[in-house]
Amino acid sequence: MVSMMKERFSNVLAWVGMAYPLVVLLTALAGLKDFSRLLLPPFDYTSNVKVFTFLLAVYFGSSVINYLSVGRIRLLPWK
Protein backbone atom coordinates (compact mmCIF):
# COMPACT_ATOMS: atom_id res chain seq x y z
CA MET A 1 0.00 0.00 0.00
CA VAL A 2 2.76 2.44 0.92
CA SER A 3 4.79 1.66 -2.19
CA MET A 4 1.72 2.28 -4.36
CA MET A 5 1.21 5.67 -2.70
CA LYS A 6 4.87 6.52 -3.23
CA GLU A 7 4.60 5.61 -6.89
CA ARG A 8 1.50 7.75 -7.36
CA PHE A 9 3.14 10.65 -5.54
CA SER A 10 6.13 10.18 -7.81
CA ASN A 11 3.90 10.36 -10.89
CA VAL A 12 2.12 13.51 -9.73
CA LEU A 13 5.35 15.20 -8.74
CA ALA A 14 7.03 14.34 -12.03
CA TRP A 15 4.13 15.66 -14.11
CA VAL A 16 3.76 18.86 -12.07
CA GLY A 17 7.50 19.44 -12.15
CA MET A 18 7.45 19.11 -15.94
CA ALA A 19 4.15 20.86 -16.68
CA TYR A 20 4.45 23.94 -14.46
CA PRO A 21 7.51 25.46 -16.17
CA LEU A 22 6.11 24.58 -19.59
CA VAL A 23 2.78 26.29 -18.88
CA VAL A 24 4.51 29.42 -17.60
CA LEU A 25 6.90 29.57 -20.56
CA LEU A 26 4.22 28.90 -23.16
CA THR A 27 1.90 31.56 -21.76
CA ALA A 28 4.76 34.05 -21.66
CA LEU A 29 5.74 33.25 -25.24
CA ALA A 30 2.11 33.55 -26.38
CA GLY A 31 2.02 37.10 -25.05
CA LEU A 32 -0.11 36.37 -21.99
CA LYS A 33 2.34 37.96 -19.56
CA ASP A 34 -0.38 38.83 -17.03
CA PHE A 35 -1.47 35.20 -16.82
CA SER A 36 2.08 33.90 -16.55
CA ARG A 37 2.74 36.35 -13.71
CA LEU A 38 -0.20 34.84 -11.83
CA LEU A 39 1.67 31.52 -11.86
CA LEU A 40 4.96 32.99 -10.61
CA PRO A 41 5.79 34.39 -7.18
CA PRO A 42 5.99 38.19 -6.91
CA PHE A 43 9.52 39.33 -7.60
CA ASP A 44 11.21 41.82 -9.89
CA TYR A 45 10.60 40.78 -13.50
CA THR A 46 13.25 43.04 -15.03
CA SER A 47 15.39 40.05 -15.92
CA ASN A 48 14.21 36.96 -17.75
CA VAL A 49 17.12 35.12 -16.19
CA LYS A 50 15.44 35.27 -12.77
CA VAL A 51 12.23 33.80 -14.13
CA PHE A 52 14.07 31.08 -16.05
CA THR A 53 16.18 30.25 -12.98
CA PHE A 54 13.05 29.96 -10.83
CA LEU A 55 11.43 27.61 -13.35
CA LEU A 56 14.54 25.45 -13.52
CA ALA A 57 14.61 25.36 -9.73
CA VAL A 58 10.99 24.12 -9.70
CA TYR A 59 11.81 21.47 -12.30
CA PHE A 60 14.97 20.16 -10.66
CA GLY A 61 13.55 20.63 -7.16
CA SER A 62 10.68 18.32 -7.97
CA SER A 63 13.17 15.81 -9.38
CA VAL A 64 15.21 15.90 -6.17
CA ILE A 65 12.11 15.50 -3.99
CA ASN A 66 11.12 12.60 -6.21
CA TYR A 67 14.55 11.04 -5.74
CA LEU A 68 14.35 11.42 -1.97
CA SER A 69 10.87 9.93 -1.71
CA VAL A 70 11.03 7.09 -4.24
CA GLY A 71 14.74 6.49 -4.73
CA ARG A 72 15.06 7.41 -8.40
CA ILE A 73 15.24 10.68 -10.24
CA ARG A 74 12.65 11.28 -12.96
CA LEU A 75 13.47 14.13 -15.30
CA LEU A 76 10.83 12.98 -17.77
CA PRO A 77 7.46 11.98 -16.30
CA TRP A 78 6.71 9.19 -18.75
CA LYS A 79 9.88 7.24 -17.92
N, C-alpha and C positions, 0 to 999 in steps of 0.2 A: 504494500500500500504506500509506504513512504517513498520507495523508489519510483513508483508511478507518479506521485506528486512532484518529485524532483524533476522527472522528465518533462512533465507538463509545464512546470515553472521554467525549465530550460527553454522549451519551445516558445513560450510567451516572451521571455526576456530576449531571446535571439531575434524574434520578429519585431519587437518594439525597438530594440537597439539598431536594427537595420532600417526600419520604416520611418522612425522619427526624423533622423537627419535627411532622408530622402524627401519627405513631405515638406520640410522647411526649405530645403534647397530648391525644390521644384516650384513651390509657391513664390519664392523670391525671384527665380528666373522668369516666371510667368508674369511678373510685374505686380503681384499681390503682396507688396511689402507690408501693408498694414496687417494682413492675415498672418504672414510669417512672423511678425513681431509679437503677435498674440501667443505664438508657440515658444518664444524664446524668453529667457528671464530679462528683466529690465537692466540693461547696461548700455554704455556709450556705443552707438553703432557707427562711429566715424570710420572704423576700420573693419573691412571684411575679414581680416585675419582673425580678429577676436571671435567673430561668429563662427567661422570655419573651425577654429580651435575648439570652441565649445561643442560643436557638433561631433568632432572627432573624439572629444573626451566622453561624450554620451555613448558613442559607438563602441569605443574600446573599454569604457567603464562597464558597460553591460556584458562585454565579453569576459572581463576579469571576474565580475560577480558570478557569471555562468560557470567559469572555471572553478571558482571557490565552492560553489554549491554542488555541482555535478561531477567535477573532476576532469572536464575537458573543455577546451576553448572552442567556441563556435563563432567564427567570423561570418559565415554564411548560414542563414537559418535553415535552409533545406538540406544541409549536410548532416 
